[in-house]
Each structure stands twice: as structure tokens, then as C-alpha cells.
Amino acid sequence: MLVAAAFIGPGTVTACTLAGAQFGFLLLWAMILSIVATVVLQEMAARLGVVTQSGLATVIKGQLQVSWIRYTVLGLILGAIVLGNAAYEGGNIGGASLGLEAVFGSGFSTFYPLAVGIVAFVLLYLGNYKFLERTLVLLVVIMSLSFLLTAIITKPDVVQLLKGMFVPTIPKGSLLTILALVGTTVVPYNLFLHASLVSEKWKSKTDLAAARRDTVISVVLGGLVSMAIIITASGIPLKEIVTAMDMAIGLEPLYGEAAKYIMGVGLFAAGLTSAITAPLAAAYVVKNCFGWEEGMKDLRFKMVWMVIIAMGVIFMSFGIRPIEIIKLAQLANGLLLPIIALFLLWMVNLKAVMQGHHNSKFQNILGIVIIGMAIVLGARSILTVLGYF
């Protein structure tokens, strides 16, 4: 559930909203493709974590024997994940704050980012893995029901819906939107988060089936939420959409004033879950890169996620728009996604590492196709930052 919570954030909500408003149901197939790619990669990460009882960065570090290569790779991972998550934490907190504003009004909007930051801080400070999982399961269920309900009450055309899901089309001007949908679902830091956290929940290779089942259910649920957002937004004129909360405009004739509360609760849950998981992922990456033995209770571990949350709150509370930082993060993540996917594929093919649970030929074929897609995404991110798109 932490994986589903991580990739359904305000960025995903925004990308899916624009996809639905601009192209209706036509890009639903891209979300299904993203779900399949995410399931494949996250299953590999989960299998690696259960078998090795280590995080992805730890395993990579152990397999790189040449010092300068090892430190270069770890430096790239460390910089991209920590910098990227710090930059995007502002967006996560901002999304949750927007949801609170929809529910409680704008009278206390100045204090909403701090309130979200405090809630994320308390949950991470008090929580062990099981506590966090229960909390995020509840938030994901709330988020899922909110967005699925909004999709249902729009009464979508079932035939057109199925056509959009299973007949791939690329309308004029939709390529970047397709890449955005894939890019907000196949998230590099989730691979590190997943590989680290499965060892908190499962301690034996006999648990692999349970870990695989958990992965599929969580990712598919997250994908369904994303599809529900696209469906909901498809009935709203693009000119009326400024933020993700504007989806409520299209629901008011069907659901009255309650529409904005449904969307507000969903957006709050989406923002808060990502505001928790992004700092947690960064802390695990730092822990694995530096070889810290202690887990979530370690002071150094806590200090990492505290800094990430604090930066997010500062960005939102003082109106700082970390555009340059986000551009740098996009550039780093554009480089990171295909590199990490390649390393992951390499690790899960090492028989000595995987102890009889290495990839099959079919899994390798899927992995290679996904890496090709990741390279395209990476190239697009880099070219966008450099101003060629």
C-alpha cells in the first residue's frame, strides 16, 4: 500500500486531470501500460528485497567492485532521490493543503502547509512499519473511494471507455501527456522504497508469493484511482481547469456542493500519503548508501526525512517556488529512471544474489521493453529541462 500511496500524489492527480480534460478517454490505454510496467518493476524490487533482506542501493553497492564506479553511481542515486524528493515534497504538501482548503475554506490557508507537515512528521516519528502501513491503507482507501465515486457519478460511456482502455491511439499533441502519465506512475524512488520496506514486513523467501500478491493488488488499485481521475476530468472543458480541484466543477450538476468535498478529501489523502512516503524513501536511500544498520528509529534516519518535510513546508509556507530545483530534479530523475531500471534488471538476474529466484526469460523481455520506455522518458525529461520542448 505504501507503493500505491507513493505514486498517487498531486502530480499524478494533475497529470491525469489534464489528460482527461484534453483527450477524454483516449489515453486510458497509456495508464494501463503504466500499470503493467509498474507491476513488473515493483515485483522485481519486492523480490530482491525479500530474498536479500536488503535495500536496492545496498545490493547495487555490493556488486560494484570498482570504487570510482560505485561512488559515482551511489552519488547519482543519492543526489537525484534526495534532491528530487525535497523539491517535490512542496508539491505534495501543497496538494494536501488544497484539499484542506476545499473542505474547511480558505480562512486558514496560510497554516495548512504547516499543519500537513506536522501530521506527516508525527506519523513518521511515531510510526514503525506496521503503524505506517495501517495509516496509509486507511488514507489510500479514503482516496480511492473519493476518486472512484467521482468517476462513477459522471456516468461515463462504457463503450468509449473500453475503447480508450484497449485501443491505443496517439491524438495530435498528446505525446508529452502520455509520457507524463507514464512518468508519474513509474517512479524511480518507489523501487528503493519497496525493496527496503518489504524486508520490514516479510523475513523469508517463503513469503515471496504474498509479497507478489501485495504488489499487484496495490499497484492495480493505484492505477484504478488514476484512471478514475482521467474519467472524471473527461467531462470538464479544459478552459475551466486551473488546478486539480477544478474537477469538482464538472461534478456539481450531478452531486451539488458535496462534489468539492469529495474531491477535497481525495486530494488531501493523495497529498498526505505522498508527503509521508517521499521523505521515507529518501531516508532509506541515504541509509542504504551510507550503510547505516539501524532502521526507522535511528536518529540519522529520522534527520533525513525531517529535513525533507521541513523543506516542503518552507517552499509552500513562504511562497517559494523551487522551479530551478525541480528542473534539476527532473533532469536527475530523467537520468536515474533508466539507469536504476538497468541496475534492477541486472541484480534480479544474478543467481548468487537471488538464490534461485532470479528472472525468467519472459520477465527479462518485459524488463527490456520497460527500460526502453524509461530511456524515452529520460530523454524527454532532459530535453524538456534544456528547453527543447
C-alpha positions as CSV (number, residue, x, y, z in Angstrom):
1,M,0.0,0.0,0.0
2,L,2.9,2.3,0.6
3,V,3.8,2.0,-3.1
4,A,0.3,2.9,-4.2
5,A,0.3,5.8,-1.7
6,A,3.7,7.0,-3.1
7,F,2.7,7.3,-6.8
8,I,-0.8,8.7,-6.3
9,G,0.2,12.2,-5.4
10,P,-0.8,15.7,-6.5
11,G,1.5,15.4,-9.6
12,T,-0.4,12.3,-10.7
13,V,-3.8,13.9,-10.0
14,T,-2.8,16.9,-12.1
15,A,-1.4,14.8,-15.0
16,C,-4.5,12.6,-15.1
17,T,-6.8,15.7,-14.8
18,L,-5.2,17.3,-17.8
19,A,-5.1,14.0,-19.8
20,G,-8.9,13.6,-19.3
21,A,-9.7,17.2,-19.9
22,Q,-7.7,17.4,-23.1
23,F,-8.2,13.9,-24.6
24,G,-11.2,12.3,-22.9
25,F,-10.9,8.6,-22.6
26,L,-8.3,8.3,-25.5
27,L,-5.3,8.0,-23.2
28,L,-6.6,5.4,-20.8
29,W,-4.5,2.7,-22.6
30,A,-1.3,4.7,-21.6
31,M,-2.3,4.3,-17.9
32,I,-2.9,0.6,-18.3
33,L,0.6,0.4,-19.9
34,S,2.0,2.3,-17.0
35,I,0.3,0.0,-14.5
36,V,1.8,-3.1,-16.2
37,A,5.3,-1.5,-16.3
38,T,5.0,-0.5,-12.6
39,V,3.8,-4.0,-11.6
40,V,6.8,-5.6,-13.4
41,L,9.4,-3.3,-11.9
42,Q,8.0,-3.2,-8.4
43,E,7.7,-7.0,-8.4
44,M,11.4,-7.3,-9.2
45,A,12.2,-4.8,-6.4
46,A,10.0,-6.6,-3.9
47,R,11.5,-10.0,-4.8
48,L,15.0,-8.6,-4.5
49,G,14.1,-7.1,-1.0
50,V,12.6,-10.3,0.3
51,V,15.4,-12.6,-0.9
52,T,18.3,-10.4,0.1
53,Q,16.7,-8.7,3.1
54,S,18.4,-5.5,1.9
55,G,17.6,-2.3,0.0
56,L,18.3,-1.9,-3.7
57,A,21.1,0.6,-3.0
58,T,22.8,-1.8,-0.7
59,V,22.7,-4.6,-3.2
60,I,24.0,-2.4,-6.0
61,K,26.8,-1.2,-3.8
62,G,27.8,-4.7,-3.0
63,Q,28.0,-5.7,-6.7
64,L,30.1,-2.7,-7.9
65,Q,33.7,-3.7,-7.2
66,V,35.4,-0.7,-8.8
67,S,35.5,2.2,-6.3
68,W,35.0,5.1,-8.6
69,I,32.1,3.5,-10.4
70,R,30.5,2.6,-7.1
71,Y,30.8,6.1,-5.7
72,T,29.7,7.7,-8.9
73,V,26.5,5.5,-9.1
74,L,25.7,6.0,-5.4
75,G,26.3,9.7,-5.7
76,L,23.9,9.9,-8.6
77,I,21.3,7.9,-6.8
78,L,21.7,9.9,-3.6
79,G,21.6,13.3,-5.3
80,A,18.7,12.5,-7.5
81,I,16.5,10.9,-4.9
82,V,17.2,13.3,-2.0
83,L,17.1,16.5,-4.2
84,G,14.1,15.3,-6.2
85,N,12.1,14.3,-3.2
86,A,12.9,17.5,-1.4
87,A,11.7,19.5,-4.4
88,Y,8.5,17.5,-4.9
89,E,7.7,17.5,-1.2
90,G,6.5,21.0,-1.6
91,G,4.0,19.9,-4.3
92,N,2.8,17.0,-2.0
93,I,2.2,19.4,0.9
94,G,0.6,21.9,-1.5
95,G,-1.8,19.3,-2.8
96,A,-2.9,18.2,0.6
97,S,-3.3,21.9,1.6
98,L,-5.5,22.5,-1.4
99,G,-7.7,19.6,-0.3
100,L,-8.0,21.1,3.2
101,E,-8.9,24.4,1.7
102,A,-11.7,22.8,-0.3
103,V,-13.1,21.2,2.9
104,F,-12.6,23.8,5.5
105,G,-12.4,27.0,3.4
106,S,-9.6,29.5,2.7
107,G,-9.7,31.3,6.1
108,F,-6.7,29.4,7.5
109,S,-5.0,28.6,4.2
110,T,-1.7,30.1,5.4
111,F,-1.5,27.5,8.1
112,Y,-2.5,24.4,6.0
113,P,1.1,23.6,4.8
114,L,2.4,23.7,8.3
115,A,-0.5,21.5,9.5
116,V,0.1,18.9,6.8
117,G,3.9,19.0,7.6
118,I,3.1,18.4,11.3
119,V,0.8,15.4,10.5
120,A,3.4,13.9,8.3
121,F,6.1,14.5,10.9
122,V,4.0,12.9,13.7
123,L,3.1,9.8,11.6
124,L,6.7,9.2,10.7
125,Y,8.1,10.0,14.1
126,L,5.7,7.7,16.0
127,G,5.4,5.0,13.3
128,N,7.1,1.7,12.8
129,Y,6.4,-0.1,9.5
130,K,3.1,-1.7,10.7
131,F,1.8,1.6,12.1
132,L,2.6,3.4,8.9
133,E,1.1,0.7,6.7
134,R,-2.2,0.8,8.6
135,T,-2.3,4.6,8.4
136,L,-1.6,4.7,4.7
137,V,-4.0,1.8,4.0
138,L,-6.8,4.0,5.6
139,L,-5.7,7.1,3.6
140,V,-5.5,5.1,0.3
141,V,-8.9,3.6,0.9
142,I,-10.3,7.2,1.5
143,M,-8.5,8.5,-1.6
144,S,-9.7,5.6,-3.7
145,L,-13.3,5.8,-2.7
146,S,-13.3,9.6,-3.2
147,F,-11.9,9.4,-6.8
148,L,-13.7,6.3,-7.8
149,L,-17.0,7.8,-6.6
150,T,-16.4,11.0,-8.6
151,A,-15.8,8.8,-11.7
152,I,-19.0,6.8,-11.2
153,I,-21.3,9.8,-10.8
154,T,-20.1,11.2,-14.1
155,K,-21.8,8.2,-15.8
156,P,-19.1,7.5,-18.5
157,D,-20.0,5.9,-21.9
158,V,-18.9,2.3,-21.3
159,V,-18.2,1.6,-25.0
160,Q,-16.0,4.7,-25.4
161,L,-14.4,3.8,-22.0
162,L,-13.4,0.3,-23.2
163,K,-12.2,1.7,-26.5
164,G,-9.9,4.1,-24.7
165,M,-8.5,1.4,-22.5
166,F,-7.7,-1.2,-25.1
167,V,-7.4,0.6,-28.5
168,P,-4.1,2.6,-28.3
169,T,-4.3,6.0,-30.1
170,I,-2.0,9.0,-30.0
171,P,-4.0,12.1,-30.7
172,K,-2.2,15.2,-32.0
173,G,-0.3,16.9,-29.3
174,S,-0.7,14.0,-26.8
175,L,2.8,12.6,-26.7
176,L,4.0,14.6,-23.8
177,T,0.8,13.9,-21.9
178,I,1.3,10.2,-22.5
179,L,4.9,10.4,-21.2
180,A,3.7,12.4,-18.2
181,L,1.2,9.7,-17.3
182,V,3.8,7.0,-17.5
183,G,6.4,9.2,-15.7
184,T,4.1,9.9,-12.7
185,T,3.3,6.2,-12.3
186,V,6.7,4.5,-12.9
187,V,8.6,6.4,-10.1
188,P,12.3,5.7,-9.5
189,Y,12.2,6.3,-5.8
190,N,9.4,3.7,-5.4
191,L,11.9,1.0,-6.4
192,F,14.2,1.9,-3.5
193,L,11.2,2.3,-1.1
194,H,9.7,-1.0,-2.0
195,A,12.9,-3.1,-1.8
196,S,13.7,-1.6,1.6
197,L,10.2,-1.9,3.1
198,V,9.4,-5.5,2.1
199,S,12.2,-6.6,4.4
200,E,10.3,-4.9,7.3
201,K,7.2,-7.0,6.6
202,W,8.5,-10.3,5.2
203,K,11.5,-12.2,6.5
204,S,11.5,-15.4,4.5
205,K,11.7,-16.5,0.9
206,T,8.5,-18.5,1.5
207,D,6.8,-15.1,1.7
208,L,7.5,-14.3,-2.0
209,A,4.0,-15.2,-3.1
210,A,2.4,-12.9,-0.5
211,A,4.8,-10.1,-1.5
212,R,4.0,-10.5,-5.2
213,R,0.2,-10.6,-4.5
214,D,0.5,-7.5,-2.3
215,T,2.4,-5.7,-5.0
216,V,0.0,-6.5,-7.8
217,I,-3.1,-5.5,-5.7
218,S,-1.6,-2.2,-4.5
219,V,-0.3,-1.1,-7.9
220,V,-3.5,-2.0,-9.7
221,L,-5.5,-0.2,-7.1
222,G,-3.4,2.9,-7.5
223,G,-3.8,2.6,-11.3
224,L,-7.6,2.4,-11.0
225,V,-7.6,5.6,-9.0
226,S,-5.5,7.3,-11.7
227,M,-7.9,6.0,-14.4
228,A,-10.9,7.3,-12.3
229,I,-9.3,10.8,-12.3
230,I,-9.0,10.7,-16.1
231,I,-12.6,9.6,-16.4
232,T,-13.8,12.3,-14.1
233,A,-11.9,15.0,-15.8
234,S,-13.0,13.9,-19.3
235,G,-16.4,15.7,-18.9
236,I,-14.9,19.1,-18.0
237,P,-13.9,21.8,-20.5
238,L,-10.2,22.3,-20.4
239,K,-10.6,26.1,-20.1
240,E,-12.2,25.6,-16.7
241,I,-9.3,23.6,-15.2
242,V,-6.6,25.6,-13.4
243,T,-5.9,23.2,-10.5
244,A,-6.9,19.6,-9.8
245,M,-9.7,20.8,-7.5
246,D,-11.4,22.3,-10.6
247,M,-12.6,18.8,-11.4
248,A,-15.3,19.4,-8.9
249,I,-16.8,22.0,-11.3
250,G,-17.9,19.2,-13.6
251,L,-19.5,17.2,-10.8
252,E,-21.6,19.9,-9.3
253,P,-24.7,19.4,-11.6
254,L,-24.7,15.7,-10.5
255,Y,-23.6,15.9,-6.9
256,G,-24.2,19.5,-5.8
257,E,-22.0,21.2,-3.2
258,A,-20.7,17.7,-2.0
259,A,-18.6,17.4,-5.1
260,K,-15.9,19.8,-3.9
261,Y,-15.8,17.9,-0.5
262,I,-15.3,14.6,-2.2
263,M,-12.5,15.9,-4.3
264,G,-11.0,17.8,-1.4
265,V,-10.8,14.7,0.8
266,G,-9.3,12.7,-2.1
267,L,-6.7,15.4,-2.9
268,F,-5.8,15.7,0.8
269,A,-5.3,12.0,1.1
270,A,-3.2,11.9,-2.1
271,G,-1.0,14.8,-0.9
272,L,-0.5,13.5,2.6
273,T,0.3,9.9,1.5
274,S,3.0,11.2,-0.8
275,A,4.2,13.7,1.8
276,I,4.9,10.7,4.0
277,T,6.4,8.3,1.5
278,A,8.7,10.7,-0.3
279,P,10.7,11.6,2.8
280,L,10.7,8.0,3.9
281,A,12.1,6.9,0.5
282,A,14.8,9.5,0.7
283,A,15.8,8.3,4.2
284,Y,16.0,4.7,3.1
285,V,18.2,5.6,0.1
286,V,20.6,7.6,2.4
287,K,20.6,4.8,4.9
288,N,21.5,2.2,2.3
289,C,24.1,4.3,0.6
290,F,25.9,5.0,3.8
291,G,25.4,1.5,5.3
292,W,23.6,2.5,8.4
293,E,22.5,-0.6,10.3
294,E,19.7,0.8,12.3
295,G,16.1,1.1,11.0
296,M,13.4,3.7,11.2
297,K,14.2,4.5,14.9
298,D,17.8,5.6,14.0
299,L,18.4,9.4,14.7
300,R,20.3,9.8,11.4
301,F,17.4,8.2,9.5
302,K,14.9,10.5,11.2
303,M,17.0,13.6,10.5
304,V,16.9,12.9,6.7
305,W,13.1,12.7,6.5
306,M,12.8,15.7,8.9
307,V,14.8,17.8,6.5
308,I,12.8,16.7,3.5
309,I,9.5,17.6,5.3
310,A,10.9,20.9,6.5
311,M,12.0,21.9,3.0
312,G,8.5,21.1,1.6
313,V,6.8,23.2,4.3
314,I,9.2,26.1,3.8
315,F,8.6,26.1,0.0
316,M,4.8,26.3,0.5
317,S,4.6,28.5,3.6
318,F,6.8,31.3,2.3
319,G,5.6,31.1,-1.3
320,I,9.0,29.9,-2.6
321,R,8.6,28.2,-6.0
322,P,11.6,25.9,-6.3
323,I,11.4,25.9,-10.1
324,E,15.1,25.6,-10.6
325,I,15.4,22.8,-8.1
326,I,12.5,21.0,-9.6
327,K,14.1,21.4,-13.1
328,L,17.3,19.9,-11.7
329,A,15.4,17.1,-10.1
330,Q,13.6,16.4,-13.4
331,L,17.0,16.2,-15.1
332,A,18.4,13.9,-12.4
333,N,15.3,11.7,-12.4
334,G,15.4,11.6,-16.2
335,L,18.9,10.1,-16.0
336,L,18.0,8.0,-13.0
337,L,15.0,6.0,-14.1
338,P,16.6,4.0,-17.0
339,I,19.8,3.6,-15.0
340,I,18.0,2.3,-12.0
341,A,15.8,0.0,-14.1
342,L,19.0,-1.4,-15.7
343,F,20.7,-2.0,-12.4
344,L,17.5,-3.6,-11.0
345,L,17.3,-5.9,-14.0
346,W,20.9,-6.8,-13.6
347,M,20.5,-7.6,-9.8
348,V,17.5,-9.8,-10.3
349,N,19.4,-11.9,-12.9
350,L,22.3,-12.6,-10.6
351,K,21.8,-16.2,-9.4
352,A,24.2,-15.7,-6.4
353,V,22.1,-12.7,-5.3
354,M,18.7,-14.1,-6.0
355,Q,19.3,-17.6,-4.6
356,G,17.2,-19.4,-7.1
357,H,14.6,-16.7,-7.5
358,H,16.2,-14.8,-10.5
359,N,14.2,-13.6,-13.5
360,S,12.7,-15.8,-16.1
361,K,13.2,-15.1,-19.8
362,F,9.7,-13.6,-20.1
363,Q,10.4,-11.3,-17.1
364,N,13.6,-10.2,-18.8
365,I,11.8,-9.4,-22.1
366,L,9.3,-7.3,-20.2
367,G,12.1,-5.6,-18.3
368,I,14.0,-4.7,-21.5
369,V,10.8,-3.2,-23.1
370,I,10.2,-1.2,-20.0
371,I,13.8,0.0,-19.9
372,G,13.4,1.2,-23.5
373,M,10.4,3.1,-22.4
374,A,12.4,4.5,-19.5
375,I,15.1,5.7,-21.8
376,V,12.5,7.6,-23.9
377,L,11.1,9.1,-20.7
378,G,14.5,10.1,-19.5
379,A,15.4,11.7,-22.9
380,R,12.1,13.6,-22.8
381,S,12.8,14.9,-19.2
382,I,16.3,16.1,-20.1
383,L,15.2,17.8,-23.3
384,T,12.3,19.5,-21.5
385,V,14.6,20.9,-18.9
386,L,17.1,22.1,-21.6
387,G,14.2,23.9,-23.3
388,Y,13.8,21.8,-26.4
389,F,10.1,21.0,-25.7
